[in-house]
Amino acid sequence: MKARDFISKLDDKHIVSAIQKAEQTTSGEIRVFVSRQEPEDAIVAAQAQFTALEMHKTSERNGVLIYVAPRVQRFAVVGDQAVHEKCGQEFWELVAREMTGHFKKSEFTQGILHGVHKAGELLARHFPGKPGDKNELSDEIGRD
């Protein structure tokens, strides 16, 4: 699929709104990034983008990135150190399977919204919001 077609079908406002809503209940951070690149391994690419976005610099190391590379029909959901310690690999694999179901039906926005919702639930459970929490990262969809 052409990245342009994928991007044109995304409802950015709805995704950003979902990120903002999810982050109201947690000190965690959620980002979505859509890449025009064609990575061999989406997880490796997501981890590199995670670092490039400086998501590892959040105060509690509790960021989650949903990375999508539509040209090669790959995506990954990765979390920072503290998040991964709380949920393990099984959580990410479950979220990825559920998102894949949406993507296979060309429900791209719904797939991403599902990932944001699941990440938000996990973050709220393990990293509840505290008075004075600030939004450390942009909620806008990143693109290259």
C-alpha positions as CSV (number, residue, x, y, z in Angstrom):
1,M,0.0,0.0,0.0
2,K,1.2,3.5,-0.7
3,A,1.9,5.5,2.4
4,R,0.0,8.4,0.9
5,D,-3.2,6.2,0.7
6,F,-2.8,5.0,4.2
7,I,-2.2,8.5,5.6
8,S,-5.2,9.9,3.6
9,K,-7.5,7.4,5.3
10,L,-6.3,8.3,8.8
11,D,-8.5,10.5,11.0
12,D,-5.8,12.5,12.7
13,K,-8.1,14.5,14.9
14,H,-9.8,11.4,16.3
15,I,-6.4,9.7,16.9
16,V,-4.9,12.8,18.7
17,S,-8.1,13.1,20.7
18,A,-7.8,9.4,21.8
19,I,-4.2,10.0,22.8
20,Q,-5.2,13.0,24.9
21,K,-8.0,11.2,26.5
22,A,-5.9,8.2,27.4
23,E,-3.1,10.4,28.8
24,Q,-5.6,12.1,31.2
25,T,-5.6,8.9,33.4
26,T,-1.9,8.3,33.4
27,S,1.5,9.8,33.8
28,G,2.5,7.7,30.7
29,E,3.0,9.1,27.2
30,I,1.6,7.7,23.9
31,R,2.9,8.6,20.4
32,V,1.9,7.4,17.0
33,F,4.4,7.6,14.1
34,V,3.7,6.8,10.4
35,S,6.8,6.2,8.4
36,R,7.3,6.3,4.6
37,Q,10.3,4.1,5.1
38,E,10.3,0.4,4.2
39,P,11.9,-1.3,7.2
40,E,12.8,-5.0,7.2
41,D,12.0,-5.2,10.8
42,A,9.3,-3.0,12.2
43,I,10.3,-3.5,15.8
44,V,13.9,-2.4,15.2
45,A,12.6,0.6,13.2
46,A,10.1,1.4,16.0
47,Q,12.8,1.2,18.6
48,A,15.0,3.5,16.5
49,Q,12.2,6.0,16.1
50,F,11.4,5.8,19.8
51,T,14.9,7.0,20.5
52,A,14.8,9.6,17.7
53,L,11.6,11.0,19.3
54,E,13.4,11.1,22.7
55,M,10.6,9.0,24.2
56,H,13.2,7.4,26.5
57,K,13.6,10.7,28.2
58,T,10.2,10.8,30.0
59,S,10.6,11.1,33.7
60,E,9.1,7.7,34.5
61,R,10.4,5.8,31.4
62,N,6.7,5.0,30.6
63,G,6.3,6.0,26.9
64,V,4.5,3.8,24.3
65,L,5.0,4.2,20.5
66,I,2.7,2.8,17.9
67,Y,4.9,2.7,14.7
68,V,3.3,2.1,11.3
69,A,5.2,1.5,8.0
70,P,2.3,1.2,5.5
71,R,4.5,0.8,2.4
72,V,5.6,-2.6,3.6
73,Q,2.4,-3.3,5.7
74,R,4.3,-3.6,9.0
75,F,3.8,-2.0,12.3
76,A,5.0,-2.4,15.9
77,V,4.0,-1.3,19.4
78,V,6.9,-0.7,21.7
79,G,7.2,0.6,25.2
80,D,10.0,2.1,27.3
81,Q,11.8,0.2,30.0
82,A,9.4,0.7,32.9
83,V,6.4,-0.2,30.7
84,H,7.9,-3.4,29.3
85,E,8.8,-4.5,32.9
86,K,5.2,-4.2,33.9
87,C,3.6,-5.9,30.9
88,G,6.1,-8.1,29.2
89,Q,6.2,-9.2,25.6
90,E,2.9,-11.0,25.6
91,F,0.9,-7.7,26.0
92,W,2.6,-6.2,22.9
93,E,1.9,-9.3,20.9
94,L,-1.8,-9.3,21.9
95,V,-2.2,-5.7,21.0
96,A,-0.5,-6.2,17.7
97,R,-2.8,-9.2,16.8
98,E,-5.9,-7.1,17.7
99,M,-4.6,-4.2,15.6
100,T,-3.8,-6.5,12.7
101,G,-7.5,-7.5,12.5
102,H,-8.5,-3.9,11.9
103,F,-5.7,-3.3,9.4
104,K,-6.7,-6.3,7.4
105,K,-10.1,-4.8,7.0
106,S,-8.6,-1.4,5.9
107,E,-9.8,0.0,9.2
108,F,-6.6,2.0,9.7
109,T,-7.9,4.6,12.1
110,Q,-9.7,2.0,14.2
111,G,-6.6,-0.2,14.4
112,I,-4.5,2.7,15.7
113,L,-7.3,3.8,18.1
114,H,-7.4,0.3,19.4
115,G,-3.7,0.3,20.1
116,V,-3.9,3.8,21.8
117,H,-6.8,2.6,23.9
118,K,-5.0,-0.6,25.0
119,A,-1.8,1.3,25.7
120,G,-3.8,3.9,27.7
121,E,-5.4,1.2,29.8
122,L,-2.1,-0.4,30.6
123,L,-0.4,2.9,31.5
124,A,-3.4,4.0,33.7
125,R,-3.2,0.7,35.6
126,H,0.6,0.8,36.2
127,F,1.3,4.5,36.0
128,P,-1.7,6.4,37.3
129,G,-1.8,10.2,36.8
130,K,-0.7,12.4,39.7
131,P,-1.3,16.0,40.5
132,G,1.1,18.2,38.6
133,D,1.7,15.7,35.8
134,K,2.6,17.4,32.6
135,N,2.4,16.2,29.0
136,E,6.0,15.5,28.2
137,L,5.6,14.6,24.5
138,S,3.6,15.8,21.6
139,D,0.2,14.1,21.0
140,E,0.4,14.8,17.2
141,I,1.0,12.0,14.8
142,G,4.6,11.9,13.8
143,R,5.6,11.4,10.2
144,D,8.8,11.2,8.1
